[in-house]
Amino acid sequence: MSQSISLGMYSLSVELAEAWRALFLTAKTLYPNLNIPTSVINSVNMTDVTNSLTRLSHICGLPLLSQFQGRLTPLCAPHFDVEGIDGVEYFSYFMVREDSCIQSVKQSRGSVVAVNSIDSNSGMGVLRHELKKNCGANQLEFFFREIIYSGAHVDSVQCLINGEADIASIDAVTYAYFQRINPELDKLLRIVGSSVKMTSPPFVTQTNNPICDPAGFTKKLNRALAALSPTQRELLNIKAFAEVSLKDYMPMLAL
């Protein structure tokens, strides 16, 4: 089997997937010694993300801390050009259907919530934090009538639209990408709150077989970003990449 890159976290369309691929292939062209594989997997499956043949992958910070410390090493994270984001960070929107009577997370008690994954910071961790901080609830299971595990943020959005769920915590970056693909979303959904901000999802490498050191990789990836076509840069919607370490993600465990 050949080595690969796993870039599925924000590859919401064929065009986006190609823009992400172009970013890393450009880095390989500019820096042949970087040894970036040409094979790209559009997947968020942890088997693909953590496979020893996956030299580089994009992963949520929470499972990085809770499951893969020592196995995966963070390199850098994106500064997305999204409203409300001021650096290498991200947050979630608490969203309901446009016709919902729910006006806040607090008012969603006893409703059905859609969660992308049990180990997701943006879909689960920040929602737990919001419930504990503003609703006096420590467990989603006791606050909501039912929890639907959708598998992905875009699927949680679809659960809302289909009426299968009443509220969901949606990564603001995912929503910004998804909104470009589906401009009608603003007419179907409504934001009732925003979460605490955390360091955005990192690109990671195998600790025992690193693709590059964090500082060097970040510098090279920024040069590759600048070398992309205007269309590709607009699709990715990233201002720059910044070096990150495990300590930048430690606050997620406190949630």
C-alpha positions as a Markdown table, in Angstrom:
| # | Residue | x | y | z |
|---|---|---|---|---|
| 1 | Met | 0.0 | 0.0 | 0.0 |
| 2 | Ser | 1.2 | 3.5 | -0.8 |
| 3 | Gln | 1.5 | 6.4 | 1.6 |
| 4 | Ser | -1.3 | 9.1 | 1.6 |
| 5 | Ile | -2.7 | 12.3 | 3.0 |
| 6 | Ser | -6.1 | 12.3 | 4.7 |
| 7 | Leu | -8.0 | 15.6 | 4.1 |
| 8 | Gly | -11.6 | 14.9 | 4.7 |
| 9 | Met | -12.5 | 17.3 | 7.5 |
| 10 | Tyr | -13.5 | 20.3 | 5.4 |
| 11 | Ser | -13.8 | 18.7 | 1.9 |
| 12 | Leu | -17.5 | 19.3 | 1.5 |
| 13 | Ser | -17.5 | 19.3 | -2.2 |
| 14 | Val | -15.5 | 18.1 | -5.2 |
| 15 | Glu | -14.2 | 21.6 | -5.7 |
| 16 | Leu | -13.1 | 22.0 | -2.1 |
| 17 | Ala | -11.5 | 18.6 | -2.1 |
| 18 | Glu | -9.5 | 19.6 | -5.2 |
| 19 | Ala | -8.5 | 22.9 | -3.6 |
| 20 | Trp | -7.1 | 21.1 | -0.5 |
| 21 | Arg | -5.3 | 18.7 | -2.7 |
| 22 | Ala | -3.8 | 21.5 | -4.8 |
| 23 | Leu | -2.5 | 23.1 | -1.6 |
| 24 | Phe | -0.4 | 20.1 | -0.6 |
| 25 | Leu | 0.7 | 19.2 | -4.1 |
| 26 | Thr | 1.8 | 22.8 | -4.6 |
| 27 | Ala | 3.8 | 22.4 | -1.4 |
| 28 | Lys | 5.3 | 19.2 | -2.8 |
| 29 | Thr | 6.2 | 21.0 | -6.0 |
| 30 | Leu | 7.9 | 23.9 | -4.2 |
| 31 | Tyr | 9.7 | 21.6 | -1.7 |
| 32 | Pro | 10.4 | 18.2 | -3.3 |
| 33 | Asn | 12.3 | 17.1 | -0.1 |
| 34 | Leu | 9.1 | 17.5 | 2.0 |
| 35 | Asn | 8.0 | 14.0 | 0.9 |
| 36 | Ile | 4.3 | 14.8 | 0.7 |
| 37 | Pro | 2.4 | 11.8 | -0.8 |
| 38 | Thr | 0.5 | 12.4 | -4.0 |
| 39 | Ser | -2.4 | 10.1 | -2.9 |
| 40 | Val | -5.1 | 12.0 | -1.1 |
| 41 | Ile | -7.9 | 10.3 | 0.9 |
| 42 | Asn | -11.1 | 12.3 | 1.4 |
| 43 | Ser | -12.0 | 10.7 | 4.7 |
| 44 | Val | -12.6 | 11.5 | 8.4 |
| 45 | Asn | -12.6 | 7.8 | 9.3 |
| 46 | Met | -10.2 | 7.4 | 12.2 |
| 47 | Thr | -8.8 | 4.2 | 10.7 |
| 48 | Asp | -7.7 | 6.3 | 7.7 |
| 49 | Val | -6.6 | 9.3 | 9.7 |
| 50 | Thr | -4.4 | 7.3 | 12.1 |
| 51 | Asn | -3.1 | 4.7 | 9.7 |
| 52 | Ser | 0.7 | 4.4 | 9.8 |
| 53 | Leu | 0.8 | 4.9 | 6.0 |
| 54 | Thr | -1.1 | 8.3 | 6.4 |
| 55 | Arg | 1.8 | 10.7 | 6.6 |
| 56 | Leu | -0.4 | 13.8 | 7.1 |
| 57 | Ser | -4.0 | 14.3 | 8.2 |
| 58 | His | -6.5 | 16.8 | 9.5 |
| 59 | Ile | -8.1 | 15.9 | 12.8 |
| 60 | Cys | -10.3 | 17.4 | 15.6 |
| 61 | Gly | -8.3 | 18.5 | 18.6 |
| 62 | Leu | -10.3 | 16.6 | 21.1 |
| 63 | Pro | -9.6 | 13.0 | 19.8 |
| 64 | Leu | -6.0 | 14.1 | 19.3 |
| 65 | Leu | -5.8 | 14.7 | 23.0 |
| 66 | Ser | -8.1 | 11.9 | 24.3 |
| 67 | Gln | -7.0 | 9.1 | 22.0 |
| 68 | Phe | -3.8 | 9.8 | 20.0 |
| 69 | Gln | -1.3 | 11.7 | 22.2 |
| 70 | Gly | 2.1 | 10.3 | 21.5 |
| 71 | Arg | 0.9 | 8.7 | 18.3 |
| 72 | Leu | 0.1 | 11.9 | 16.3 |
| 73 | Thr | 2.0 | 15.2 | 16.5 |
| 74 | Pro | 0.3 | 18.5 | 15.6 |
| 75 | Leu | 2.1 | 20.7 | 13.0 |
| 76 | Cys | -0.1 | 23.7 | 12.2 |
| 77 | Ala | -3.7 | 24.9 | 12.1 |
| 78 | Pro | -5.6 | 27.3 | 9.8 |
| 79 | His | -6.7 | 30.8 | 10.4 |
| 80 | Phe | -10.0 | 30.8 | 8.5 |
| 81 | Asp | -11.4 | 33.9 | 7.0 |
| 82 | Val | -14.7 | 33.5 | 8.7 |
| 83 | Glu | -16.7 | 36.1 | 10.6 |
| 84 | Gly | -16.1 | 35.9 | 14.3 |
| 85 | Ile | -12.7 | 34.2 | 13.9 |
| 86 | Asp | -9.7 | 36.4 | 14.9 |
| 87 | Gly | -6.8 | 33.9 | 14.6 |
| 88 | Val | -6.1 | 30.2 | 14.6 |
| 89 | Glu | -9.4 | 29.4 | 16.2 |
| 90 | Tyr | -12.9 | 28.2 | 15.5 |
| 91 | Phe | -16.2 | 28.0 | 17.3 |
| 92 | Ser | -19.7 | 26.5 | 16.7 |
| 93 | Tyr | -23.1 | 27.9 | 16.0 |
| 94 | Phe | -26.1 | 26.5 | 18.0 |
| 95 | Met | -28.7 | 26.2 | 15.2 |
| 96 | Val | -32.4 | 25.4 | 14.9 |
| 97 | Arg | -34.9 | 25.4 | 12.0 |
| 98 | Glu | -36.1 | 28.8 | 10.9 |
| 99 | Asp | -39.6 | 28.0 | 12.0 |
| 100 | Ser | -38.6 | 26.7 | 15.4 |
| 101 | Cys | -39.9 | 28.4 | 18.6 |
| 102 | Ile | -36.5 | 27.8 | 20.3 |
| 103 | Gln | -34.7 | 31.1 | 20.8 |
| 104 | Ser | -31.7 | 29.8 | 22.9 |
| 105 | Val | -29.9 | 26.6 | 23.9 |
| 106 | Lys | -31.6 | 27.0 | 27.3 |
| 107 | Gln | -35.0 | 26.8 | 25.7 |
| 108 | Ser | -34.1 | 23.6 | 23.9 |
| 109 | Arg | -34.5 | 21.5 | 27.1 |
| 110 | Gly | -36.5 | 18.3 | 26.3 |
| 111 | Ser | -36.0 | 18.6 | 22.6 |
| 112 | Val | -34.0 | 16.4 | 20.1 |
| 113 | Val | -30.3 | 17.3 | 19.5 |
| 114 | Ala | -28.2 | 16.1 | 16.6 |
| 115 | Val | -24.5 | 15.5 | 17.4 |
| 116 | Asn | -22.0 | 14.7 | 14.7 |
| 117 | Ser | -19.8 | 12.6 | 16.9 |
| 118 | Ile | -19.4 | 11.7 | 20.6 |
| 119 | Asp | -15.7 | 12.7 | 20.5 |
| 120 | Ser | -16.2 | 16.0 | 18.6 |
| 121 | Asn | -15.2 | 19.2 | 20.3 |
| 122 | Ser | -17.3 | 21.4 | 17.9 |
| 123 | Gly | -20.4 | 19.2 | 18.0 |
| 124 | Met | -20.3 | 17.8 | 21.5 |
| 125 | Gly | -17.7 | 19.4 | 23.7 |
| 126 | Val | -18.7 | 23.0 | 23.3 |
| 127 | Leu | -22.4 | 22.0 | 23.7 |
| 128 | Arg | -21.6 | 20.4 | 27.0 |
| 129 | His | -19.8 | 23.5 | 28.1 |
| 130 | Glu | -22.8 | 25.7 | 27.1 |
| 131 | Leu | -25.2 | 23.5 | 29.0 |
| 132 | Lys | -23.1 | 23.5 | 32.1 |
| 133 | Lys | -22.4 | 27.2 | 32.0 |
| 134 | Asn | -25.8 | 28.5 | 31.2 |
| 135 | Cys | -28.3 | 25.7 | 31.9 |
| 136 | Gly | -26.9 | 24.0 | 35.0 |
| 137 | Ala | -26.9 | 20.7 | 33.1 |
| 138 | Asn | -23.9 | 18.3 | 33.2 |
| 139 | Gln | -25.2 | 15.6 | 30.8 |
| 140 | Leu | -26.8 | 15.9 | 27.4 |
| 141 | Glu | -28.7 | 12.8 | 28.1 |
| 142 | Phe | -30.6 | 14.5 | 31.0 |
| 143 | Phe | -31.2 | 17.8 | 29.2 |
| 144 | Phe | -32.4 | 16.5 | 25.8 |
| 145 | Arg | -35.2 | 14.1 | 25.1 |
| 146 | Glu | -33.1 | 12.3 | 22.5 |
| 147 | Ile | -29.6 | 12.4 | 21.0 |
| 148 | Ile | -29.1 | 11.6 | 17.3 |
| 149 | Tyr | -25.5 | 10.8 | 16.3 |
| 150 | Ser | -25.4 | 11.9 | 12.7 |
| 151 | Gly | -21.8 | 11.2 | 11.8 |
| 152 | Ala | -20.9 | 14.6 | 10.3 |
| 153 | His | -21.8 | 18.3 | 10.7 |
| 154 | Val | -23.5 | 18.4 | 7.3 |
| 155 | Asp | -25.6 | 15.4 | 8.3 |
| 156 | Ser | -26.6 | 17.2 | 11.5 |
| 157 | Val | -27.7 | 20.2 | 9.4 |
| 158 | Gln | -29.7 | 17.8 | 7.3 |
| 159 | Cys | -31.3 | 16.4 | 10.4 |
| 160 | Leu | -32.5 | 19.9 | 11.3 |
| 161 | Ile | -33.8 | 20.6 | 7.8 |
| 162 | Asn | -35.7 | 17.2 | 7.8 |
| 163 | Gly | -37.2 | 17.9 | 11.1 |
| 164 | Glu | -35.5 | 14.9 | 12.7 |
| 165 | Ala | -33.7 | 17.1 | 15.2 |
| 166 | Asp | -34.5 | 20.4 | 16.9 |
| 167 | Ile | -31.1 | 21.8 | 17.6 |
| 168 | Ala | -27.4 | 21.1 | 16.8 |
| 169 | Ser | -24.0 | 22.5 | 17.4 |
| 170 | Ile | -22.4 | 23.2 | 14.0 |
| 171 | Asp | -18.8 | 24.1 | 13.4 |
| 172 | Ala | -18.9 | 27.6 | 12.0 |
| 173 | Val | -16.2 | 26.9 | 9.4 |
| 174 | Thr | -18.1 | 23.9 | 8.1 |
| 175 | Tyr | -21.3 | 26.0 | 8.0 |
| 176 | Ala | -19.4 | 28.8 | 6.1 |
| 177 | Tyr | -18.3 | 26.2 | 3.5 |
| 178 | Phe | -21.7 | 24.5 | 3.4 |
| 179 | Gln | -23.4 | 27.8 | 3.0 |
| 180 | Arg | -21.5 | 28.6 | -0.1 |
| 181 | Ile | -22.5 | 25.3 | -1.6 |
| 182 | Asn | -26.1 | 25.7 | -0.5 |
| 183 | Pro | -27.0 | 29.5 | -0.3 |
| 184 | Glu | -30.6 | 28.6 | 0.7 |
| 185 | Leu | -29.5 | 27.4 | 4.2 |
| 186 | Asp | -30.0 | 30.8 | 5.7 |
| 187 | Lys | -33.7 | 30.6 | 4.8 |
| 188 | Leu | -34.0 | 27.2 | 6.4 |
| 189 | Leu | -31.9 | 27.5 | 9.6 |
| 190 | Arg | -31.4 | 30.1 | 12.4 |
| 191 | Ile | -28.6 | 30.7 | 14.8 |
| 192 | Val | -29.6 | 30.9 | 18.5 |
| 193 | Gly | -26.1 | 31.2 | 20.0 |
| 194 | Ser | -22.4 | 30.7 | 19.6 |
| 195 | Ser | -19.9 | 28.6 | 21.5 |
| 196 | Val | -16.7 | 29.3 | 23.3 |
| 197 | Lys | -13.7 | 29.6 | 20.9 |
| 198 | Met | -11.0 | 27.0 | 20.7 |
| 199 | Thr | -7.8 | 26.4 | 18.6 |
| 200 | Ser | -8.9 | 25.3 | 15.1 |
| 201 | Pro | -8.4 | 21.6 | 14.0 |
| 202 | Pro | -4.7 | 20.8 | 13.4 |
| 203 | Phe | -2.8 | 19.1 | 10.7 |
| 204 | Val | -1.0 | 16.2 | 12.3 |
| 205 | Thr | 1.8 | 13.8 | 11.3 |
| 206 | Gln | 2.9 | 10.4 | 12.7 |
| 207 | Thr | 5.1 | 11.0 | 15.7 |
| 208 | Asn | 7.4 | 8.1 | 14.9 |
| 209 | Asn | 7.6 | 9.1 | 11.2 |
| 210 | Pro | 7.1 | 12.9 | 10.9 |
| 211 | Ile | 6.7 | 14.5 | 7.6 |
| 212 | Cys | 8.5 | 17.7 | 8.8 |
| 213 | Asp | 9.1 | 19.7 | 11.9 |
| 214 | Pro | 6.1 | 22.1 | 12.8 |
| 215 | Ala | 7.9 | 25.4 | 12.1 |
| 216 | Gly | 9.3 | 24.2 | 8.8 |
| 217 | Phe | 6.0 | 22.7 | 7.6 |
| 218 | Thr | 4.0 | 25.8 | 8.6 |
| 219 | Lys | 6.4 | 28.1 | 6.6 |
| 220 | Lys | 6.2 | 25.9 | 3.6 |
| 221 | Leu | 2.5 | 25.5 | 3.7 |
| 222 | Asn | 2.0 | 29.3 | 3.9 |
| 223 | Arg | 4.2 | 29.7 | 0.8 |
| 224 | Ala | 2.1 | 27.0 | -1.0 |
| 225 | Leu | -1.1 | 28.8 | 0.0 |
| 226 | Ala | 0.2 | 32.1 | -1.5 |
| 227 | Ala | 1.1 | 30.3 | -4.7 |
| 228 | Leu | -2.4 | 28.9 | -5.3 |
| 229 | Ser | -4.7 | 30.5 | -7.9 |
| 230 | Pro | -7.1 | 33.1 | -6.7 |
| 231 | Thr | -10.0 | 30.7 | -7.2 |
| 232 | Gln | -8.4 | 28.0 | -5.1 |
| 233 | Arg | -7.5 | 30.5 | -2.3 |
| 234 | Glu | -11.1 | 31.8 | -2.3 |
| 235 | Leu | -12.5 | 28.2 | -2.0 |
| 236 | Leu | -10.2 | 27.4 | 0.9 |
| 237 | Asn | -11.0 | 30.7 | 2.6 |
| 238 | Ile | -7.8 | 30.6 | 4.7 |
| 239 | Lys | -5.7 | 33.6 | 5.7 |
| 240 | Ala | -2.7 | 31.7 | 6.9 |
| 241 | Phe | -1.4 | 28.7 | 8.8 |
| 242 | Ala | 0.2 | 29.0 | 12.3 |
| 243 | Glu | 2.3 | 26.5 | 14.2 |
| 244 | Val | 0.5 | 24.7 | 17.1 |
| 245 | Ser | 1.3 | 22.2 | 19.8 |
| 246 | Leu | -0.6 | 19.9 | 22.0 |
| 247 | Lys | -0.9 | 22.5 | 24.8 |
| 248 | Asp | -3.0 | 24.7 | 22.5 |
| 249 | Tyr | -5.7 | 22.0 | 22.6 |
| 250 | Met | -5.6 | 21.2 | 26.3 |
| 251 | Pro | -8.5 | 23.6 | 27.1 |
| 252 | Met | -10.8 | 21.2 | 25.2 |
| 253 | Leu | -10.4 | 18.5 | 27.9 |
| 254 | Ala | -11.7 | 21.0 | 30.5 |
| 255 | Leu | -15.0 | 21.2 | 28.6 |
